[in-house]
Amino acid sequence: MTTPAVTAKRTRRPDAWTTAFLVLTAVYAVWALGLIILTVLVIAEPAFLYRDAKTALKAAGATVVLLIAGYQYFTMGAAMGQLPRFGIRMKWLMRGHRWAGRVALVLAAVIAFFCMTDIGAPLSPLTAAVHGVFGATAFTAIAVKLALLKWRPTVAYDMAPWLGRYAAFAFVVIWVTSVLAYYTDIL
């Protein structure tokens, strides 16, 4: 009886975009974690929520990030064989996953910037804490994922899907703790 040959896992070489987005997510992760610590120490106080054009844009942008997170979950699940591919070639699944992730990351970073500098957190302290922790850890998970893809691609093969799933889950929690309240007038 012959044992089948073991094939090496194929990984894509990270490009300059991977490095650029790694730096972006790492900066936001550190910034967000620092603001959470400062807020807990009462050195910085979150701004009060208010309703204006910036809040509406933030809600719309966060909804787009949520939809892209769902798309990201589908494309990676299809690429990993856990969801049907519907005849989409692997090359296009992965290309769509990378570019949609880049768009979502930039949009999430812009929204996070306005959350941390201008718009602030929800009025409930528990909701603000959950929102802040999941926001910071979403960027941290993405930064770790991109760092693994850049420097440890064999480890990333096993860890990146889990980090991506966590980031998608975190974006859902972020949306629920802020945008859902905005759209339902619970603010």
Helices and strands as residue ranges (DSSP letters): H 16-40, H 53-79, H 90-114, I 115-119, H 125-151, H 153-183
